[in-house]
């Protein structure tokens, strides 16, 4: 079972246009989920218990308790939790570890899923998490470099597989992220990017296991959910600014994405699970 285009996805709002991180961002999360995204950071996810499912550049993985997933920079990826999971995620900007960055020129990790990580790896991840909570920037930088350096030494790197397909999916995701409030269609996207609609549909399905319409609705619902929780706009204004052309369409798509109505969503988030600035599809 992998992340479904019909499953409500709630998680971390890190995307390609959030590449302004100046230092490692490390957090622990129950039942981790995130929408399809990519960024210039390396990402390391350590599942402490449970199972987290992933899709990384079209490759399906299941990260079980005690295992680690390593996401190369610019690789489109998404995570979901079918039942339960407790995960430590480290998002490491390449600019924060320049010595490691130099080794990544046209190279990638040779292994995405580490099924039996050595104790040194899990120790470094736990230490990095603690340092991001309480440590200094210098400690975070040293641990980030040690973690990526050990991964490279143990598992190596290989020539990057990024080619035309990955470049195109980046363009697709970037354009849709920047223009989702507008009246865009797969035909208009095809015209703007100069790729056929069938090629776009194929890449979205291959790389993200989604369709143009479902990904567009996911972006729009994420925006609406953030606005709803802010209490600063009325519902009609939120619906319009999110790109929906009718109230009925918005409520139908929102319920499909989150498995609840907007009112139920607000009640749930205000009761807990998790803070509003961390909650998006």
N, C-alpha and C positions, 0 to 999 in steps of 0.2 A: 504494500500500500504506500503510495507516494502522495505528495501534495496535490490535491485535486483543485481544478479550476472552479469547482462548485463548493469548496470548503471556505468558510470564513477564516481569514488569516489575520492574526493580530500579533504584532511584534515590534521590532526596532525600526525606527524611521530613517535608517541609513541607506542612502541611495547614491547614484553616481554624482549628483550635484551637492553632496555633503562631504566632499573631499577637502574640507577645510580643517580637519582634525590636525592639531599640532602635536599631540602626544597620544600614546596608547589609551584606548578606551576598553576597559575590562569590567565585566559585570556577571553576576550569577542570576539565572532566570529559571523559574519553574515553567514547564510546558512551553518552551520556546517556540515561537513562530515568527516568520517574517515574509513579507511579500517579495516577489522576484525583484532583484536589484543587482547592481555591481558597483564597485568603487576601486580606487587606486591602492587600497590597503590590502595587506595580507590578513586573513582571518583564521583564527584557530578556535575550534569548538571542542570542548572536553565534556563528554556526557558522564556525569557522576553517578546517575542512576536512571533507569527507564530506557526509552528508545526515542531517538529523534530521527526523522526521515529528511532526506535532502535531495535536491536536484542541482547539480553543479555542471554547468555547460552541457546540459543534456544527459549527464551521467547520473543514474539513480543510485543512492547510497542509503543504508540504514546504519546509523551510528548507535551502537548499543552501550550499555553501562561499562565504563572503563576504557572506551575507545575514543579516538580523536579524529576529527576531520580538519583538513588543512585546505583553505580556499586561496588559490593564487590571486594576485591583483588582477582586476578587470574581468574576472570570471563571473558570468551571470549565475546567480544561485538563489535558492529559496529553501526554507526549512519549515517543517511542521511536526507536531507531536500528536500521534494517534490516540494515545492513552495518557501517559504521564512521563515527564522527564525533568531532571534537574541538570542544568548545563552551565558551565563557565565559558564565556565567549570573550576572546581577546581580539580587538580590531586594531591592527598596528599599521600606522601610516609609514610608507616607505621613506618619506622624508625624515622620519624620526630615527631611522636606523640606516644612515647613509652607507655604511660599510656593507651592509646586507643588500641594500638597493643596487649597488654596483654589480652584485652577482646575479641580479635578476634581469639584466639586459637581454631581452629575447629568450629568457629562460623561465621555467616554471617548476614547481615541486613535481617530482616524478611520481608521487603517491598522494592521493587525496584522502583515503581512509586508512588510518593506522589502527589495526585491530588489536595489537598487543604492544602498546607503548611501554618503553622502559620506565622505571620509577623516576629517573631523572627528568623526563619530560613532564609527567604529571606534577612533580615537585615544582618545576619552574612555572607551570601554569598557575598552580595554587599560590605561589609566592608573588607572581605578577598581579593576580587578583587582589591579594592583600596590600600590595604596594600601591595599587590604584585607589584603594580605599583610604590608606593612611600614610603611604610613603612619599618620598620626594620625587621630583621629576627625574633626577639623575638615577635614582634606583629603578624607576620604571623603564628608563631608556636602557640601562644595563641589562635588566631582566628580559626586555623585549628582544634585544640583540642576542642574548644568550639563547633564548627560546628558538628564534628563527635560525640561528647558527647551528644549534644542535639538530634541528630538523633537517637542515641542508646536509650536515655531516653524516647523519644516520641514513637518510633516504635519498639524498642526492637531488640533482636537478636535471632537466632534459630540455631540449629545444622546444620553445613555446609552440603549442599547436594552434595558437591564435592566428587565424587567417581571414579570408573574406567573409565567411559565415559569421564569425564572432564580431568582426567589424560592423557587419550589417545589423546584427541584433543589438549592438550598442547604439547604433544610429536610430533604430526603431524605438528602443526604450527611452532614449534621450528625447526624441521628438514627441513621443506620447506624454512623457512626464512634463514637458514644457507647454503642451498645447491641449491637455485633456479638458480644460473648461470650454474649449471651442467646439464648434460643430464639425468634428473631424470624422472621416470615414476611412475605411481601408483603401478606397479609391483615391481619396485626397492624399493619404499618406504615401500611396504608391507614386502619385504624381510628384509630390515634394521630394521624395528620396530617390526617384528614378529607378525603382525596383518593381517588379510585377507584384500584383496583389497575391498571386499564388505563391511566390517566393516568400513574401512576408508572412503569409499564413503558415507555410511549411516551417519557417524558422521559429516562429512563436511556439508552434506545437513541439518542435524538436528540442529547442533549448529551454523552454519554460513550461511545457505541457499545458498551454493555455491557448485561447483564441484571441483575436483582435478585440472583439466585443467584450469578452470577460476581463481582459487586462485593462481595457479602457474603463469599464465599470468599477474595477477594483481601485484604480487611481481616483476616480470621482468619489467613490464611497469613502475612501480614506480622508479626502479633503473635507467631505461633509461631516464625518465623525469628529474630526478635530474641531470644526467650527461649532458643532452642536455642544461639545463639552465646554467651549469657551463662554457660552451664554452671552455673546456680544451681538448676535444677529438673530433676526427672526427666521423662521423655517423657510419661508418662500425665498428670502434673500440667499439663504444657504443653498437651497436646491438650485437656484439659478446660477450662482457663482461656481457651483461644482460641475456644471455642464449638462445637467439634466433638463430636458425640454418639457417635462410634465411632472406633476406631483405624483400621479399614480405610478409612473415609471420609477421615480426615485424610491418610493416606499417598497415597491416590488423588488428592486435590485438591492436595496439596503437589507431587506429581510433575507434575501438569498445569500448575501455576503456574510452577514453577522448572525444569522439564525435567530434574529429578534428584531423588534421594531425599534425605531430611534428612541422612543420614550423608555423602553426596556433597557436599551443600551446605556442611556444616561443614568438610570437608576443603578444599574450594575456597576458602572465605573465609579459613581460617587460613593457606593457602598464599599468599594475596594477595587481590585483587579484591573490593572495596576495603575499608577498615576497617569493622568490624562496626557501628559506630554510624551508618554511612552506607548500610548495606545493608538495604533492605526491598523488598517487591514494588513 
